[in-house]
Amino acid sequence: MTERFTQYIPHENAMCAFGKQLINAICRLPSRQNVTLYLNGDLGAGKTTLSRGMIQGLGYSGNVKSPTYTLVEEYAIGEKIIYHFDLYRLADPEELEFMGIRDYFADNTICLIEWAEKGADLLSPPDLLVNIGYAENARNIELVAQSTMGQQIIQQLT
């Protein structure tokens, strides 16, 4: 049975707060292996806002912007490295090979990937699908575990 978790998010601050809750659940796990999240949702659904909540939830105080034009932003926070990818403008999945995509999925990293479907088969499979949908002026988030690690993250949230 696939482990699932849903959360109603009434506003932007709640999205950031949920991001902090999610990153804390990830960091409570004893494993130092890579954790990969695919962030799914339409334009403006809140993928970058969730990422900002996660990154700032680890103590990062700088600006967290969408890596739409750079493809990836790196945040080294304590012992963790978070890579925030936005593949929306990716013209060809082969571009990921040129940037050494496989190197990003190392131990003790967290990869947050927006528009993962544009990366074809070059990305590490997700531990967790994070589906963000509109609910009028609010959002609904559904987490779907894709691995044992994903199941453990969801169990930390419940």
Disulfide bonds with the S-S distance in Angstrom:
none
